[in-house]
Amino acid sequence: MAKKIIHTDHAPKAIGTYSQAVAVNGTVYLSGQIGLDPASMELVEGIEAQVHRVFTNLKAVAEAAGGSLADVVKLNIFLTDLGHFALVNSIMAEYFSEPYPARAAVGVATLPRSALVEADAVMVLA
């Protein structure tokens, strides 16, 4: 089993002991992204901006791995306030089209850097 580590400067560098993504046998595991701006490594302000930034960051990592968000088969979203669920759905529709990936949305007490949202994904490349 050969694994390939994926990295791009168009997404935030890892803030811990992990890689942005790891590819194994045509499957790419994208690490969780929060709303960090990759240039400043600062969290963008507000839930709407953070959701957009999360999907933009995931898109950059997916592209660095040779795919796109259309190749995502599973998405996990973590929210500190499930009251933002409808907003996430609305913004997600700007980044994904049918058929949508399988997805989980989970309410959590806290996220790194006091982020309001985080998402990770699994992508399969043909």
N, C-alpha and C positions, 0 to 999 in steps of 0.2 A: 504494500500500500504506500504509494508516494503521495505526500501532501505538499501543497504549494501554499505559501503564505502570501496573502494579497495585501498590498499597501498602496495608498494614493495620498498625495498631498491635497487633493480636492475634498477630503473629509478630515475631521479632526484626528490627530494622532492619538493613539491609545493612551489613556490616562491611568493605566494599570498594567498588570501582567497578562496581557492578551494581545492578539493580533486583530486588525480590522476585519479580516476574514481568512478562512482556511478552505482551500479547495481539495477535495478528495474524490477521485473516480467520477468526475462530472457533477458532483454536488458541491455547492459552495455554502458554507455556514458563515453568515454575516453577523458579526458581534453587535450588541446593542448600541444604538446611537441615541444620544440626547441632543438637545438643541444648541450644541456648541458651534460657533462660527470657526471654520478651520484656519482662517488667517489669524484671528485674535485669540483663539481658544477660550473665548468668553461666551457665556450663555446668552442667547438672544432674549429679548424682553417679551413676556406675555405668552399665553398659551397658543394663540394662533401662529405667531412667528416661530415658536418652538416646534409645533407640529410640522410646519413647512420645512424648517431646517432639518428635522429628523428625516423626513422623506428625501430631501435633497442630499443629505449625507449618505443615506442608504443607496440612493441612485448612483452616487459617485463611486462607492465601493463596488456595487454590482458591475458598473462599467469597467472598473479597473480589473475585475475578474473575467472580463470578456463577455458579459451578459448585459441584461437590462432589468428593470423592475417587472417587465412582462414575463421574465423567467422565474420570478419568485413563486414558489409553491406553498409556502407557509410563512405567515407573519404573526409575530407576537407583539402586542402593544400593552404597555404598562402606564397607567394613569394614576396620579395622586388624587384626582377628583373625577369619579365616573360621571359627574355632571357634564364633562367635556366630551362624552362619548359621541353625541350627534355631530359636534364640530369636527372631531377626528374623522368620522365617516364622510362628511362633506369634503374635507380637504383631501382625504385618501382618494376620492374619486377624481381628483385632478392629476394624480400620479399613477393610478392603476385603472385598467379598463377590463371589461368582462372578457373572458371568465376570470373572476377575482381569485386571488390565492385563498387557501384555507387560512383562518385567522382566529386568534384568541385576543380578547381585551380583558385585562385584569386590573383591578384596583389595588394599589399598593400604598403603604404608609409614607414612604419616602424614596427618593431616587438620588443618584450621585449628583453632587453640586446643587442640590435643591431643585433639580429639573422638575418640570411638571409632566413630562411625557418621555418615554423611551420606547424604542422598537428594535427588534432584531428580526432576522429573516433566514430562510433556507431557500436557495436558488438551485435549480437543476439546469445544466447546460446540455444541449443535445449533442 
